[in-house]
Amino acid sequence: MANEIGSFDERLELLKCLTDKGPKGEKVETYVTSRNAYGHVDLSASEDLGDYNVESEGSIVVTMYKTPGLDTRWRIRWRGKLWNIIRMEPISRISPFIRITAEETR
């Protein structure tokens, strides 16, 4: 995929994880919409595990502009489904783009 603005045709909602204590002192995570972004989504995600190339079901690869503060505790809402971010890879050190692998929440 060429990293051109015209290929970022999917609207994504980025949800930030806020951690708080519950009434009994337990950790409570709440996800709130931090921002909306556009990116390119590939449904055929694969993960490279050593010498094996394993297809990962229920996962996507998103290419988008880098977003300050975005990390693997955030989630993505795309087409009404929530996705956990499991890996983030910059395209290159100087590129403004990032490739995110995410799996569907269960």
C-alpha positions as CSV (number, residue, x, y, z in Angstrom):
1,M,0.0,0.0,0.0
2,A,1.3,3.4,-0.9
3,N,1.1,5.8,2.1
4,E,-1.0,8.4,0.4
5,I,-3.7,10.4,2.2
6,G,-6.3,9.2,-0.3
7,S,-5.8,5.6,0.8
8,F,-6.8,6.5,4.4
9,D,-10.5,5.9,3.7
10,E,-11.6,4.2,6.9
11,R,-12.8,6.2,9.9
12,L,-11.4,5.0,13.2
13,E,-12.3,6.0,16.8
14,L,-9.3,5.9,19.2
15,L,-10.2,5.1,22.8
16,K,-7.9,5.9,25.6
17,C,-7.7,3.7,28.7
18,L,-8.3,5.4,32.0
19,T,-7.5,3.5,35.1
20,D,-9.2,4.1,38.5
21,K,-10.0,2.3,41.7
22,G,-13.3,0.7,42.3
23,P,-15.3,0.8,45.5
24,K,-13.4,-2.2,46.9
25,G,-10.0,-0.9,45.7
26,E,-9.9,-3.1,42.6
27,K,-8.5,-1.7,39.3
28,V,-11.2,-0.4,37.0
29,E,-10.4,0.4,33.3
30,T,-12.7,2.7,31.4
31,Y,-12.2,3.5,27.7
32,V,-13.1,7.0,26.5
33,T,-12.9,8.4,23.0
34,S,-9.8,10.4,22.7
35,R,-9.9,11.3,19.0
36,N,-11.1,10.2,15.6
37,A,-8.7,9.4,12.8
38,Y,-8.6,8.0,9.3
39,G,-6.5,5.1,8.2
40,H,-6.2,2.1,5.9
41,V,-7.4,-1.2,7.3
42,D,-6.3,-4.6,6.1
43,L,-8.4,-7.6,7.3
44,S,-5.8,-10.2,6.4
45,A,-3.4,-9.8,9.3
46,S,-0.5,-12.1,9.8
47,E,2.0,-12.3,12.7
48,D,5.6,-13.3,12.2
49,L,6.5,-15.8,14.9
50,G,10.1,-16.9,14.4
51,D,10.3,-19.0,11.3
52,Y,6.5,-19.3,11.0
53,N,4.0,-17.0,9.4
54,V,0.8,-17.6,11.3
55,E,-2.6,-16.2,10.2
56,S,-4.2,-14.5,13.2
57,E,-8.0,-14.7,13.1
58,G,-10.0,-11.8,14.2
59,S,-7.2,-9.3,13.7
60,I,-6.6,-6.2,11.5
61,V,-3.6,-4.2,10.5
62,V,-4.2,-0.4,10.5
63,T,-1.9,2.1,8.7
64,M,-2.4,5.7,9.8
65,Y,-0.7,8.8,10.9
66,K,1.2,8.6,14.2
67,T,-0.9,9.8,17.1
68,P,0.8,11.3,20.2
69,G,0.3,9.2,23.3
70,L,-1.1,6.2,21.5
71,D,0.0,2.9,23.1
72,T,-1.1,-0.7,23.5
73,R,-3.5,0.1,26.3
74,W,-5.7,2.0,23.9
75,R,-8.5,0.5,21.8
76,I,-9.8,1.1,18.3
77,R,-13.4,1.2,17.4
78,W,-13.9,0.4,13.7
79,R,-17.2,-0.4,12.0
80,G,-18.9,-0.8,15.4
81,K,-16.4,-3.4,16.8
82,L,-13.7,-2.9,19.5
83,W,-10.1,-3.9,18.8
84,N,-7.3,-4.3,21.3
85,I,-4.0,-2.9,20.0
86,I,-1.4,-5.6,20.3
87,R,1.5,-4.2,18.3
88,M,2.6,-0.8,17.0
89,E,5.4,-0.4,14.4
90,P,6.6,2.8,12.9
91,I,6.9,2.6,9.1
92,S,10.3,4.2,9.6
93,R,12.0,6.5,12.1
94,I,11.3,9.6,10.0
95,S,7.9,8.6,8.5
96,P,4.7,10.2,9.9
97,F,2.9,6.8,9.5
98,I,2.5,3.9,11.9
99,R,1.3,0.3,11.4
100,I,-0.9,-1.1,14.2
101,T,-1.9,-4.7,14.6
102,A,-5.1,-5.2,16.6
103,E,-7.3,-8.1,17.6
104,E,-11.0,-8.1,18.2
105,T,-12.1,-7.9,21.8
106,R,-13.9,-10.8,23.2
